Amino acid sequence: MVNILWAISTAAAVLLIILILLHSPKGDGIGGIGGASHVFASQKSAEKGLNKLTGIVCAVFIICTFLIGFGIVK
């Protein structure tokens, strides 16, 4: 069972890296000084779906890490 959790955790970690790299940058940069960063503040539906999928994969990774780390599953 631990081997299955390790495999799920590894797959979730790789998928999490890919999903985070797919996100669009949200940094204000120098445009945040004059308030120009709020002009393009709306999210598209694809971005919302990507946010939801990233949260789900993150939750799976955290749960697997806690189960392995605390030795709940043997």
mmCIF file of the N, C-alpha and C atoms, coordinates in Angstrom:
data_MODEL
# 
_entry.id   MODEL 
# 
loop_
_atom_site.group_PDB 
_atom_site.id 
_atom_site.type_symbol 
_atom_site.label_atom_id 
_atom_site.label_alt_id 
_atom_site.label_comp_id 
_atom_site.label_asym_id 
_atom_site.label_entity_id 
_atom_site.label_seq_id 
_atom_site.pdbx_PDB_ins_code 
_atom_site.Cartn_x 
_atom_site.Cartn_y 
_atom_site.Cartn_z 
_atom_site.occupancy 
_atom_site.B_iso_or_equiv 
_atom_site.pdbx_formal_charge 
_atom_site.auth_seq_id 
_atom_site.auth_comp_id 
_atom_site.auth_asym_id 
_atom_site.auth_atom_id 
_atom_site.pdbx_PDB_model_num 
ATOM 1   N N  . MET A 1 1  ? 0.817   -1.198 0.000   1.00 0.00 ? 1  MET A N  1 
ATOM 2   C CA . MET A 1 1  ? 0.000   0.000  0.000   1.00 0.00 ? 1  MET A CA 1 
ATOM 3   C C  . MET A 1 1  ? 0.861   1.263  0.000   1.00 0.00 ? 1  MET A C  1 
ATOM 4   N N  . VAL A 1 2  ? 1.986   1.201  0.688   1.00 0.00 ? 2  VAL A N  1 
ATOM 5   C CA . VAL A 1 2  ? 2.872   2.358  0.735   1.00 0.00 ? 2  VAL A CA 1 
ATOM 6   C C  . VAL A 1 2  ? 3.450   2.635  -0.655  1.00 0.00 ? 2  VAL A C  1 
ATOM 7   N N  . ASN A 1 3  ? 3.739   1.567  -1.391  1.00 0.00 ? 3  ASN A N  1 
ATOM 8   C CA . ASN A 1 3  ? 4.280   1.757  -2.736  1.00 0.00 ? 3  ASN A CA 1 
ATOM 9   C C  . ASN A 1 3  ? 3.270   2.447  -3.652  1.00 0.00 ? 3  ASN A C  1 
ATOM 10  N N  . ILE A 1 4  ? 2.007   2.125  -3.482  1.00 0.00 ? 4  ILE A N  1 
ATOM 11  C CA . ILE A 1 4  ? 0.966   2.773  -4.274  1.00 0.00 ? 4  ILE A CA 1 
ATOM 12  C C  . ILE A 1 4  ? 0.886   4.255  -3.914  1.00 0.00 ? 4  ILE A C  1 
ATOM 13  N N  . LEU A 1 5  ? 0.971   4.567  -2.615  1.00 0.00 ? 5  LEU A N  1 
ATOM 14  C CA . LEU A 1 5  ? 0.943   5.968  -2.191  1.00 0.00 ? 5  LEU A CA 1 
ATOM 15  C C  . LEU A 1 5  ? 2.161   6.739  -2.703  1.00 0.00 ? 5  LEU A C  1 
ATOM 16  N N  . TRP A 1 6  ? 3.318   6.072  -2.717  1.00 0.00 ? 6  TRP A N  1 
ATOM 17  C CA . TRP A 1 6  ? 4.510   6.722  -3.259  1.00 0.00 ? 6  TRP A CA 1 
ATOM 18  C C  . TRP A 1 6  ? 4.329   7.026  -4.742  1.00 0.00 ? 6  TRP A C  1 
ATOM 19  N N  . ALA A 1 7  ? 3.741   6.095  -5.476  1.00 0.00 ? 7  ALA A N  1 
ATOM 20  C CA . ALA A 1 7  ? 3.519   6.300  -6.908  1.00 0.00 ? 7  ALA A CA 1 
ATOM 21  C C  . ALA A 1 7  ? 2.523   7.437  -7.145  1.00 0.00 ? 7  ALA A C  1 
ATOM 22  N N  . ILE A 1 8  ? 1.451   7.465  -6.358  1.00 0.00 ? 8  ILE A N  1 
ATOM 23  C CA . ILE A 1 8  ? 0.458   8.537  -6.492  1.00 0.00 ? 8  ILE A CA 1 
ATOM 24  C C  . ILE A 1 8  ? 1.078   9.879  -6.119  1.00 0.00 ? 8  ILE A C  1 
ATOM 25  N N  . SER A 1 9  ? 1.870   9.896  -5.064  1.00 0.00 ? 9  SER A N  1 
ATOM 26  C CA . SER A 1 9  ? 2.515   11.126 -4.617  1.00 0.00 ? 9  SER A CA 1 
ATOM 27  C C  . SER A 1 9  ? 3.500   11.652 -5.663  1.00 0.00 ? 9  SER A C  1 
ATOM 28  N N  . THR A 1 10 ? 4.265   10.754 -6.259  1.00 0.00 ? 10 THR A N  1 
ATOM 29  C CA . THR A 1 10 ? 5.224   11.156 -7.290  1.00 0.00 ? 10 THR A CA 1 
ATOM 30  C C  . THR A 1 10 ? 4.505   11.681 -8.528  1.00 0.00 ? 10 THR A C  1 
ATOM 31  N N  . ALA A 1 11 ? 3.449   10.986 -8.947  1.00 0.00 ? 11 ALA A N  1 
ATOM 32  C CA . ALA A 1 11 ? 2.682   11.437 -10.113 1.00 0.00 ? 11 ALA A CA 1 
ATOM 33  C C  . ALA A 1 11 ? 2.020   12.788 -9.833  1.00 0.00 ? 11 ALA A C  1 
ATOM 34  N N  . ALA A 1 12 ? 1.503   12.961 -8.619  1.00 0.00 ? 12 ALA A N  1 
ATOM 35  C CA . ALA A 1 12 ? 0.874   14.230 -8.257  1.00 0.00 ? 12 ALA A CA 1 
ATOM 36  C C  . ALA A 1 12 ? 1.905   15.352 -8.224  1.00 0.00 ? 12 ALA A C  1 
ATOM 37  N N  . ALA A 1 13 ? 3.106   15.064 -7.763  1.00 0.00 ? 13 ALA A N  1 
ATOM 38  C CA . ALA A 1 13 ? 4.149   16.088 -7.706  1.00 0.00 ? 13 ALA A CA 1 
ATOM 39  C C  . ALA A 1 13 ? 4.544   16.540 -9.110  1.00 0.00 ? 13 ALA A C  1 
ATOM 40  N N  . VAL A 1 14 ? 4.718   15.594 -10.015 1.00 0.00 ? 14 VAL A N  1 
ATOM 41  C CA . VAL A 1 14 ? 5.080   15.940 -11.395 1.00 0.00 ? 14 VAL A CA 1 
ATOM 42  C C  . VAL A 1 14 ? 3.944   16.714 -12.060 1.00 0.00 ? 14 VAL A C  1 
ATOM 43  N N  . LEU A 1 15 ? 2.711   16.260 -11.854 1.00 0.00 ? 15 LEU A N  1 
ATOM 44  C CA . LEU A 1 15 ? 1.549   16.930 -12.429 1.00 0.00 ? 15 LEU A CA 1 
ATOM 45  C C  . LEU A 1 15 ? 1.382   18.332 -11.839 1.00 0.00 ? 15 LEU A C  1 
ATOM 46  N N  . LEU A 1 16 ? 1.683   18.472 -10.557 1.00 0.00 ? 16 LEU A N  1 
ATOM 47  C CA . LEU A 1 16 ? 1.586   19.769 -9.901  1.00 0.00 ? 16 LEU A CA 1 
ATOM 48  C C  . LEU A 1 16 ? 2.602   20.756 -10.481 1.00 0.00 ? 16 LEU A C  1 
ATOM 49  N N  . ILE A 1 17 ? 3.794   20.295 -10.755 1.00 0.00 ? 17 ILE A N  1 
ATOM 50  C CA . ILE A 1 17 ? 4.812   21.153 -11.370 1.00 0.00 ? 17 ILE A CA 1 
ATOM 51  C C  . ILE A 1 17 ? 4.346   21.613 -12.750 1.00 0.00 ? 17 ILE A C  1 
ATOM 52  N N  . ILE A 1 18 ? 3.806   20.697 -13.529 1.00 0.00 ? 18 ILE A N  1 
ATOM 53  C CA . ILE A 1 18 ? 3.332   21.038 -14.873 1.00 0.00 ? 18 ILE A CA 1 
ATOM 54  C C  . ILE A 1 18 ? 2.168   22.027 -14.801 1.00 0.00 ? 18 ILE A C  1 
ATOM 55  N N  . LEU A 1 19 ? 1.219   21.777 -13.901 1.00 0.00 ? 19 LEU A N  1 
ATOM 56  C CA . LEU A 1 19 ? 0.059   22.656 -13.792 1.00 0.00 ? 19 LEU A CA 1 
ATOM 57  C C  . LEU A 1 19 ? 0.448   24.053 -13.331 1.00 0.00 ? 19 LEU A C  1 
ATOM 58  N N  . ILE A 1 20 ? 1.383   24.151 -12.406 1.00 0.00 ? 20 ILE A N  1 
ATOM 59  C CA . ILE A 1 20 ? 1.813   25.464 -11.928 1.00 0.00 ? 20 ILE A CA 1 
ATOM 60  C C  . ILE A 1 20 ? 2.531   26.231 -13.033 1.00 0.00 ? 20 ILE A C  1 
ATOM 61  N N  . LEU A 1 21 ? 3.286   25.518 -13.853 1.00 0.00 ? 21 LEU A N  1 
ATOM 62  C CA . LEU A 1 21 ? 3.972   26.192 -14.954 1.00 0.00 ? 21 LEU A CA 1 
ATOM 63  C C  . LEU A 1 21 ? 2.997   26.633 -16.045 1.00 0.00 ? 21 LEU A C  1 
ATOM 64  N N  . LEU A 1 22 ? 1.826   26.008 -16.128 1.00 0.00 ? 22 LEU A N  1 
ATOM 65  C CA . LEU A 1 22 ? 0.833   26.388 -17.127 1.00 0.00 ? 22 LEU A CA 1 
ATOM 66  C C  . LEU A 1 22 ? 0.064   27.654 -16.745 1.00 0.00 ? 22 LEU A C  1 
ATOM 67  N N  . HIS A 1 23 ? 0.100   28.025 -15.480 1.00 0.00 ? 23 HIS A N  1 
ATOM 68  C CA . HIS A 1 23 ? -0.632  29.209 -15.032 1.00 0.00 ? 23 HIS A CA 1 
ATOM 69  C C  . HIS A 1 23 ? -0.056  30.466 -15.661 1.00 0.00 ? 23 HIS A C  1 
ATOM 70  N N  . SER A 1 24 ? -0.942  31.424 -15.885 1.00 0.00 ? 24 SER A N  1 
ATOM 71  C CA . SER A 1 24 ? -0.473  32.703 -16.417 1.00 0.00 ? 24 SER A CA 1 
ATOM 72  C C  . SER A 1 24 ? 0.111   33.520 -15.263 1.00 0.00 ? 24 SER A C  1 
ATOM 73  N N  . PRO A 1 25 ? 1.119   34.317 -15.559 1.00 0.00 ? 25 PRO A N  1 
ATOM 74  C CA . PRO A 1 25 ? 1.720   35.113 -14.483 1.00 0.00 ? 25 PRO A CA 1 
ATOM 75  C C  . PRO A 1 25 ? 0.745   36.169 -13.980 1.00 0.00 ? 25 PRO A C  1 
ATOM 76  N N  . LYS A 1 26 ? 0.687   36.327 -12.665 1.00 0.00 ? 26 LYS A N  1 
ATOM 77  C CA . LYS A 1 26 ? -0.232  37.291 -12.081 1.00 0.00 ? 26 LYS A CA 1 
ATOM 78  C C  . LYS A 1 26 ? 0.512   38.426 -11.372 1.00 0.00 ? 26 LYS A C  1 
ATOM 79  N N  . GLY A 1 27 ? 1.797   38.502 -11.555 1.00 0.00 ? 27 GLY A N  1 
ATOM 80  C CA . GLY A 1 27 ? 2.565   39.550 -10.896 1.00 0.00 ? 27 GLY A CA 1 
ATOM 81  C C  . GLY A 1 27 ? 2.241   40.918 -11.468 1.00 0.00 ? 27 GLY A C  1 
ATOM 82  N N  . ASP A 1 28 ? 2.143   41.889 -10.607 1.00 0.00 ? 28 ASP A N  1 
ATOM 83  C CA . ASP A 1 28 ? 1.840   43.242 -11.057 1.00 0.00 ? 28 ASP A CA 1 
ATOM 84  C C  . ASP A 1 28 ? 3.029   43.880 -11.752 1.00 0.00 ? 28 ASP A C  1 
ATOM 85  N N  . GLY A 1 29 ? 4.188   43.599 -11.234 1.00 0.00 ? 29 GLY A N  1 
ATOM 86  C CA . GLY A 1 29 ? 5.372   44.229 -11.793 1.00 0.00 ? 29 GLY A CA 1 
ATOM 87  C C  . GLY A 1 29 ? 5.335   45.733 -11.606 1.00 0.00 ? 29 GLY A C  1 
ATOM 88  N N  . ILE A 1 30 ? 5.896   46.446 -12.537 1.00 0.00 ? 30 ILE A N  1 
ATOM 89  C CA . ILE A 1 30 ? 5.955   47.903 -12.443 1.00 0.00 ? 30 ILE A CA 1 
ATOM 90  C C  . ILE A 1 30 ? 4.604   48.537 -12.749 1.00 0.00 ? 30 ILE A C  1 
ATOM 91  N N  . GLY A 1 31 ? 3.697   47.789 -13.417 1.00 0.00 ? 31 GLY A N  1 
ATOM 92  C CA . GLY A 1 31 ? 2.374   48.315 -13.729 1.00 0.00 ? 31 GLY A CA 1 
ATOM 93  C C  . GLY A 1 31 ? 1.497   48.458 -12.507 1.00 0.00 ? 31 GLY A C  1 
ATOM 94  N N  . GLY A 1 32 ? 1.851   47.808 -11.421 1.00 0.00 ? 32 GLY A N  1 
ATOM 95  C CA . GLY A 1 32 ? 1.064   47.880 -10.201 1.00 0.00 ? 32 GLY A CA 1 
ATOM 96  C C  . GLY A 1 32 ? 1.198   49.199 -9.470  1.00 0.00 ? 32 GLY A C  1 
ATOM 97  N N  . ILE A 1 33 ? 2.186   49.994 -9.823  1.00 0.00 ? 33 ILE A N  1 
ATOM 98  C CA . ILE A 1 33 ? 2.404   51.261 -9.137  1.00 0.00 ? 33 ILE A CA 1 
ATOM 99  C C  . ILE A 1 33 ? 1.288   52.251 -9.446  1.00 0.00 ? 33 ILE A C  1 
ATOM 100 N N  . GLY A 1 34 ? 0.905   52.351 -10.711 1.00 0.00 ? 34 GLY A N  1 
ATOM 101 C CA . GLY A 1 34 ? -0.110  53.317 -11.094 1.00 0.00 ? 34 GLY A CA 1 
ATOM 102 C C  . GLY A 1 34 ? -1.514  52.760 -11.105 1.00 0.00 ? 34 GLY A C  1 
ATOM 103 N N  . GLY A 1 35 ? -1.697  51.532 -10.708 1.00 0.00 ? 35 GLY A N  1 
ATOM 104 C CA . GLY A 1 35 ? -3.021  50.932 -10.701 1.00 0.00 ? 35 GLY A CA 1 
ATOM 105 C C  . GLY A 1 35 ? -3.427  50.350 -12.043 1.00 0.00 ? 35 GLY A C  1 
ATOM 106 N N  . ALA A 1 36 ? -2.500  50.277 -12.991 1.00 0.00 ? 36 ALA A N  1 
ATOM 107 C CA . ALA A 1 36 ? -2.821  49.751 -14.317 1.00 0.00 ? 36 ALA A CA 1 
ATOM 108 C C  . ALA A 1 36 ? -2.980  48.240 -14.315 1.00 0.00 ? 36 ALA A C  1 
ATOM 109 N N  . SER A 1 37 ? -2.597  47.594 -13.235 1.00 0.00 ? 37 SER A N  1 
ATOM 110 C CA . SER A 1 37 ? -2.685  46.136 -13.194 1.00 0.00 ? 37 SER A CA 1 
ATOM 111 C C  . SER A 1 37 ? -4.119  45.660 -13.046 1.00 0.00 ? 37 SER A C  1 
ATOM 112 N N  . HIS A 1 38 ? -5.031  46.503 -12.608 1.00 0.00 ? 38 HIS A N  1 
ATOM 113 C CA . HIS A 1 38 ? -6.415  46.089 -12.403 1.00 0.00 ? 38 HIS A CA 1 
ATOM 114 C C  . HIS A 1 38 ? -7.242  46.147 -13.678 1.00 0.00 ? 38 HIS A C  1 
ATOM 115 N N  . VAL A 1 39 ? -6.661  46.602 -14.762 1.00 0.00 ? 39 VAL A N  1 
ATOM 116 C CA . VAL A 1 39 ? -7.387  46.691 -16.020 1.00 0.00 ? 39 VAL A CA 1 
ATOM 117 C C  . VAL A 1 39 ? -7.682  45.302 -16.564 1.00 0.00 ? 39 VAL A C  1 
ATOM 118 N N  . PHE A 1 40 ? -6.724  44.407 -16.444 1.00 0.00 ? 40 PHE A N  1 
ATOM 119 C CA . PHE A 1 40 ? -6.868  43.056 -16.971 1.00 0.00 ? 40 PHE A CA 1 
ATOM 120 C C  . PHE A 1 40 ? -7.000  42.043 -15.838 1.00 0.00 ? 40 PHE A C  1 
ATOM 121 N N  . ALA A 1 41 ? -7.874  42.272 -14.885 1.00 0.00 ? 41 ALA A N  1 
ATOM 122 C CA . ALA A 1 41 ? -7.966  41.434 -13.695 1.00 0.00 ? 41 ALA A CA 1 
ATOM 123 C C  . ALA A 1 41 ? -8.938  40.265 -13.844 1.00 0.00 ? 41 ALA A C  1 
ATOM 124 N N  . SER A 1 42 ? -9.726  40.193 -14.919 1.00 0.00 ? 42 SER A N  1 
ATOM 125 C CA . SER A 1 42 ? -10.717 39.119 -15.040 1.00 0.00 ? 42 SER A CA 1 
ATOM 126 C C  . SER A 1 42 ? -10.052 37.808 -15.452 1.00 0.00 ? 42 SER A C  1 
ATOM 127 N N  . GLN A 1 43 ? -10.567 36.699 -14.908 1.00 0.00 ? 43 GLN A N  1 
ATOM 128 C CA . GLN A 1 43 ? -10.051 35.379 -15.237 1.00 0.00 ? 43 GLN A CA 1 
ATOM 129 C C  . GLN A 1 43 ? -10.931 34.729 -16.282 1.00 0.00 ? 43 GLN A C  1 
ATOM 130 N N  . LYS A 1 44 ? -10.335 33.995 -17.166 1.00 0.00 ? 44 LYS A N  1 
ATOM 131 C CA . LYS A 1 44 ? -11.094 33.242 -18.147 1.00 0.00 ? 44 LYS A CA 1 
ATOM 132 C C  . LYS A 1 44 ? -11.539 31.932 -17.522 1.00 0.00 ? 44 LYS A C  1 
ATOM 133 N N  . SER A 1 45 ? -12.482 31.264 -18.159 1.00 0.00 ? 45 SER A N  1 
ATOM 134 C CA . SER A 1 45 ? -12.977 30.002 -17.613 1.00 0.00 ? 45 SER A CA 1 
ATOM 135 C C  . SER A 1 45 ? -11.896 28.927 -17.637 1.00 0.00 ? 45 SER A C  1 
ATOM 136 N N  . ALA A 1 46 ? -11.003 28.979 -18.607 1.00 0.00 ? 46 ALA A N  1 
ATOM 137 C CA . ALA A 1 46 ? -9.905  28.009 -18.651 1.00 0.00 ? 46 ALA A CA 1 
ATOM 138 C C  . ALA A 1 46 ? -8.987  28.183 -17.449 1.00 0.00 ? 46 ALA A C  1 
ATOM 139 N N  . GLU A 1 47 ? -8.750  29.417 -17.077 1.00 0.00 ? 47 GLU A N  1 
ATOM 140 C CA . GLU A 1 47 ? -7.894  29.693 -15.918 1.00 0.00 ? 47 GLU A CA 1 
ATOM 141 C C  . GLU A 1 47 ? -8.563  29.226 -14.626 1.00 0.00 ? 47 GLU A C  1 
ATOM 142 N N  . LYS A 1 48 ? -9.874  29.402 -14.543 1.00 0.00 ? 48 LYS A N  1 
ATOM 143 C CA . LYS A 1 48 ? -10.601 28.935 -13.359 1.00 0.00 ? 48 LYS A CA 1 
ATOM 144 C C  . LYS A 1 48 ? -10.546 27.415 -13.257 1.00 0.00 ? 48 LYS A C  1 
ATOM 145 N N  . GLY A 1 49 ? -10.706 26.736 -14.378 1.00 0.00 ? 49 GLY A N  1 
ATOM 146 C CA . GLY A 1 49 ? -10.608 25.274 -14.383 1.00 0.00 ? 49 GLY A CA 1 
ATOM 147 C C  . GLY A 1 49 ? -9.217  24.799 -14.011 1.00 0.00 ? 49 GLY A C  1 
ATOM 148 N N  . LEU A 1 50 ? -8.216  25.512 -14.501 1.00 0.00 ? 50 LEU A N  1 
ATOM 149 C CA . LEU A 1 50 ? -6.837  25.177 -14.172 1.00 0.00 ? 50 LEU A CA 1 
ATOM 150 C C  . LEU A 1 50 ? -6.567  25.384 -12.685 1.00 0.00 ? 50 LEU A C  1 
ATOM 151 N N  . ASN A 1 51 ? -7.141  26.443 -12.112 1.00 0.00 ? 51 ASN A N  1 
ATOM 152 C CA . ASN A 1 51 ? -6.997  26.686 -10.675 1.00 0.00 ? 51 ASN A CA 1 
ATOM 153 C C  . ASN A 1 51 ? -7.631  25.560 -9.863  1.00 0.00 ? 51 ASN A C  1 
ATOM 154 N N  . LYS A 1 52 ? -8.803  25.123 -10.280 1.00 0.00 ? 52 LYS A N  1 
ATOM 155 C CA . LYS A 1 52 ? -9.502  24.047 -9.566  1.00 0.00 ? 52 LYS A CA 1 
ATOM 156 C C  . LYS A 1 52 ? -8.731  22.731 -9.660  1.00 0.00 ? 52 LYS A C  1 
ATOM 157 N N  . LEU A 1 53 ? -8.234  22.409 -10.848 1.00 0.00 ? 53 LEU A N  1 
ATOM 158 C CA . LEU A 1 53 ? -7.473  21.173 -11.034 1.00 0.00 ? 53 LEU A CA 1 
ATOM 159 C C  . LEU A 1 53 ? -6.174  21.206 -10.234 1.00 0.00 ? 53 LEU A C  1 
ATOM 160 N N  . THR A 1 54 ? -5.515  22.362 -10.197 1.00 0.00 ? 54 THR A N  1 
ATOM 161 C CA . THR A 1 54 ? -4.291  22.501 -9.409  1.00 0.00 ? 54 THR A CA 1 
ATOM 162 C C  . THR A 1 54 ? -4.568  22.306 -7.924  1.00 0.00 ? 54 THR A C  1 
ATOM 163 N N  . GLY A 1 55 ? -5.682  22.832 -7.447  1.00 0.00 ? 55 GLY A N  1 
ATOM 164 C CA . GLY A 1 55 ? -6.052  22.650 -6.040  1.00 0.00 ? 55 GLY A CA 1 
ATOM 165 C C  . GLY A 1 55 ? -6.337  21.199 -5.698  1.00 0.00 ? 55 GLY A C  1 
ATOM 166 N N  . ILE A 1 56 ? -7.005  20.497 -6.598  1.00 0.00 ? 56 ILE A N  1 
ATOM 167 C CA . ILE A 1 56 ? -7.313  19.075 -6.361  1.00 0.00 ? 56 ILE A CA 1 
ATOM 168 C C  . ILE A 1 56 ? -6.034  18.248 -6.323  1.00 0.00 ? 56 ILE A C  1 
ATOM 169 N N  . VAL A 1 57 ? -5.144  18.476 -7.289  1.00 0.00 ? 57 VAL A N  1 
ATOM 170 C CA . VAL A 1 57 ? -3.881  17.729 -7.322  1.00 0.00 ? 57 VAL A CA 1 
ATOM 171 C C  . VAL A 1 57 ? -3.037  18.064 -6.103  1.00 0.00 ? 57 VAL A C  1 
ATOM 172 N N  . CYS A 1 58 ? -3.057  19.300 -5.667  1.00 0.00 ? 58 CYS A N  1 
ATOM 173 C CA . CYS A 1 58 ? -2.324  19.706 -4.464  1.00 0.00 ? 58 CYS A CA 1 
ATOM 174 C C  . CYS A 1 58 ? -2.869  18.989 -3.230  1.00 0.00 ? 58 CYS A C  1 
ATOM 175 N N  . ALA A 1 59 ? -4.199  18.894 -3.132  1.00 0.00 ? 59 ALA A N  1 
ATOM 176 C CA . ALA A 1 59 ? -4.807  18.198 -1.998  1.00 0.00 ? 59 ALA A CA 1 
ATOM 177 C C  . ALA A 1 59 ? -4.427  16.717 -1.998  1.00 0.00 ? 59 ALA A C  1 
ATOM 178 N N  . VAL A 1 60 ? -4.430  16.092 -3.165  1.00 0.00 ? 60 VAL A N  1 
ATOM 179 C CA . VAL A 1 60 ? -4.029  14.679 -3.268  1.00 0.00 ? 60 VAL A CA 1 
ATOM 180 C C  . VAL A 1 60 ? -2.583  14.513 -2.825  1.00 0.00 ? 60 VAL A C  1 
ATOM 181 N N  . PHE A 1 61 ? -1.714  15.405 -3.264  1.00 0.00 ? 61 PHE A N  1 
ATOM 182 C CA . PHE A 1 61 ? -0.304  15.334 -2.883  1.00 0.00 ? 61 PHE A CA 1 
ATOM 183 C C  . PHE A 1 61 ? -0.123  15.495 -1.375  1.00 0.00 ? 61 PHE A C  1 
ATOM 184 N N  . ILE A 1 62 ? -0.814  16.453 -0.787  1.00 0.00 ? 62 ILE A N  1 
ATOM 185 C CA . ILE A 1 62 ? -0.684  16.694 0.657   1.00 0.00 ? 62 ILE A CA 1 
ATOM 186 C C  . ILE A 1 62 ? -1.210  15.508 1.460   1.00 0.00 ? 62 ILE A C  1 
ATOM 187 N N  . ILE A 1 63 ? -2.340  14.956 1.058   1.00 0.00 ? 63 ILE A N  1 
ATOM 188 C CA . ILE A 1 63 ? -2.906  13.802 1.772   1.00 0.00 ? 63 ILE A CA 1 
ATOM 189 C C  . ILE A 1 63 ? -1.977  12.600 1.689   1.00 0.00 ? 63 ILE A C  1 
ATOM 190 N N  . CYS A 1 64 ? -1.442  12.328 0.500   1.00 0.00 ? 64 CYS A N  1 
ATOM 191 C CA . CYS A 1 64 ? -0.505  11.208 0.363   1.00 0.00 ? 64 CYS A CA 1 
ATOM 192 C C  . CYS A 1 64 ? 0.748   11.431 1.197   1.00 0.00 ? 64 CYS A C  1 
ATOM 193 N N  . THR A 1 65 ? 1.238   12.658 1.231   1.00 0.00 ? 65 THR A N  1 
ATOM 194 C CA . THR A 1 65 ? 2.434   12.960 2.013   1.00 0.00 ? 65 THR A CA 1 
ATOM 195 C C  . THR A 1 65 ? 2.193   12.749 3.505   1.00 0.00 ? 65 THR A C  1 
ATOM 196 N N  . PHE A 1 66 ? 1.034   13.191 4.003   1.00 0.00 ? 66 PHE A N  1 
ATOM 197 C CA . PHE A 1 66 ? 0.721   12.975 5.415   1.00 0.00 ? 66 PHE A CA 1 
ATOM 198 C C  . PHE A 1 66 ? 0.542   11.494 5.739   1.00 0.00 ? 66 PHE A C  1 
ATOM 199 N N  . LEU A 1 67 ? -0.109  10.764 4.868   1.00 0.00 ? 67 LEU A N  1 
ATOM 200 C CA . LEU A 1 67 ? -0.318  9.334  5.121   1.00 0.00 ? 67 LEU A CA 1 
ATOM 201 C C  . LEU A 1 67 ? 1.010   8.579  5.158   1.00 0.00 ? 67 LEU A C  1 
ATOM 202 N N  . ILE A 1 68 ? 1.915   8.926  4.244   1.00 0.00 ? 68 ILE A N  1 
ATOM 203 C CA . ILE A 1 68 ? 3.227   8.270  4.239   1.00 0.00 ? 68 ILE A CA 1 
ATOM 204 C C  . ILE A 1 68 ? 4.070   8.747  5.420   1.00 0.00 ? 68 ILE A C  1 
ATOM 205 N N  . GLY A 1 69 ? 4.062   10.049 5.676   1.00 0.00 ? 69 GLY A N  1 
ATOM 206 C CA . GLY A 1 69 ? 4.915   10.623 6.708   1.00 0.00 ? 69 GLY A CA 1 
ATOM 207 C C  . GLY A 1 69 ? 4.558   10.193 8.113   1.00 0.00 ? 69 GLY A C  1 
ATOM 208 N N  . PHE A 1 70 ? 3.270   10.101 8.410   1.00 0.00 ? 70 PHE A N  1 
ATOM 209 C CA . PHE A 1 70 ? 2.849   9.706  9.740   1.00 0.00 ? 70 PHE A CA 1 
ATOM 210 C C  . PHE A 1 70 ? 2.753   8.194  9.917   1.00 0.00 ? 70 PHE A C  1 
ATOM 211 N N  . GLY A 1 71 ? 2.969   7.462  8.844   1.00 0.00 ? 71 GLY A N  1 
ATOM 212 C CA . GLY A 1 71 ? 2.955   6.008  8.922   1.00 0.00 ? 71 GLY A CA 1 
ATOM 213 C C  . GLY A 1 71 ? 1.565   5.426  9.187   1.00 0.00 ? 71 GLY A C  1 
ATOM 214 N N  . ILE A 1 72 ? 0.541   6.120  8.744   1.00 0.00 ? 72 ILE A N  1 
ATOM 215 C CA . ILE A 1 72 ? -0.825  5.636  8.945   1.00 0.00 ? 72 ILE A CA 1 
ATOM 216 C C  . ILE A 1 72 ? -1.081  4.394  8.110   1.00 0.00 ? 72 ILE A C  1 
ATOM 217 N N  . VAL A 1 73 ? -0.575  4.385  6.893   1.00 0.00 ? 73 VAL A N  1 
ATOM 218 C CA . VAL A 1 73 ? -0.764  3.253  5.995   1.00 0.00 ? 73 VAL A CA 1 
ATOM 219 C C  . VAL A 1 73 ? 0.524   2.446  5.972   1.00 0.00 ? 73 VAL A C  1 
ATOM 220 N N  . LYS A 1 74 ? 0.392   1.141  6.145   1.00 0.00 ? 74 LYS A N  1 
ATOM 221 C CA . LYS A 1 74 ? 1.586   0.274  6.142   1.00 0.00 ? 74 LYS A CA 1 
ATOM 222 C C  . LYS A 1 74 ? 1.470   -0.793 5.119   1.00 0.00 ? 74 LYS A C  1 
# 
